[in-house]
Amino acid sequence: MGIVFGAIADDFTGATDLAGLLARSGYPVSLRIGLPREGEDSGEISPFEIIALKCRTNPVDAAVSETRQALAWLRGQGGERIYWKYCSTFDSTPNGNIGPVAEALMADLGTDQTIYCPAFPENGRSIFMGHLFVGEQPLDESPMKDHPLTPMRDSSLVRLLSPQVRGKVGLANRLVVARGVEALTARLADLRHQGVAHVVVDAVADEDLAVIAEATLHLPLITGGSALAMPLPRFLAAAGLLAAASGGFSLPRVTGGQIVLSGSCSAMTRKQVASYSQAAACFRLDPLRLASEGIAEASAWLKAQAPDAPKLIYATAEPEDVRRAQEVLGIQQAGEVVEQALAALARQAFDLGTRRFVVAGGETSGAVTSAFGVNRLSVGREIAPGVPWTFASIEGQPVALALKSGNFGGETFFGDAFRQLEGA
Ligand code: ADP
């Protein structure tokens, strides 16, 4: 079975977010971490294949080269409809990478028009008259204006995109989208006639996304945040493209010990750690002790726990504690000490029979999956918006992994995750 819909995401948690939304459809979704290696067995191909890259702030040439290789792999597996997924706050600079990557993918796909729709109404990202809003604030008045790597100092997507691309940029505004599929189709054709290659499309509600997904179903490439992909399975199925792939989840039922590993210090993770520590045995990692004494103490604690018992190992700390550790060790070193410790403890937990893992933190999740040598995840149901259970095979053993980025999930997320897996 070939790919019905192939996506390339510019970061890891963005890819899991997209994967979770697509998995809402019940069709199999597969997430590959990094470029699939040449000559490597691709395993079973899912109708929805997502390749997670880490190229949001890479030099333009590197980002273009990586995404083109990802595209070549997707096309090699039969993918004809391609999605370029970036952040719903259009994180980019005047150099890129959103526009240059889109333009390179368009050239490879031989298409002369694509759309840009980072709207995610459920999460407060909407586009009106080409301006992107975060909640009620224009993008350039939102906290994104101060982002350390991609400060967003304009809210007009047309103006933001123009210096990033060579082709003409235009707009299909909400008044058109609100009139429905035919009106949007006609507007896109009209813009194409005027030589407009890059069309920003307004959307303020999920209904708009459905209109856009249907009107652009024939395009080889569409681009946006994760939400635009949400209505797509419905239209692909209606077009008969998913019929052969139906059958829903055939994911492994994973039993075996459980653990939560948290390396995120985000506000929501701090609440989740506080809540779960009421119910679970806990071990707190101190970066300074880790730097001087390693993980022996944590390992001994882990070995003494019953595999099935709820347990939590965390480095999660308040901002002043994080600062203190960073002052002594340096920001980079403090982060790495914690990430490497959690990754090594995850491996030990696996060796002790743990098969169900909840990991908090985007970077932390990357460290844990790479310690496991996992480069492919099958995507299951969402636990919370943007965080699905995923499944992998480690040394031939089925393992369940919930990889949560900082601010995702509610306060009871950790317990909810295991309850959902048991009920699945
Ligand atoms: P998030 O998704 O919340 O941003 P990440 O895992 O991506 O979480 O990033 C958190 C970073 O903070 C990681 O590099 C982690 O190792 C580091 N970290 C975790 N706990 C501490 C701590 N107590 N002191 C210093 N750095 C820490």
Boltz pocket constraint, residues with backbone or C-beta under 6 A from the ligand:
constraints:
  - pocket:
      binder: B
      contacts: [[A, 262], [A, 263], [A, 264], [A, 265], [A, 266], [A, 269], [A, 285], [A, 287], [A, 315], [A, 316], [A, 317], [A, 321], [A, 322], [A, 323], [A, 325], [A, 326], [A, 331], [A, 334], [A, 335], [A, 336], [A, 337], [A, 338], [A, 339], [A, 360], [A, 361], [A, 362], [A, 363], [A, 364], [A, 365], [A, 404], [A, 405], [A, 406], [A, 407]]
      max_distance: 6.0
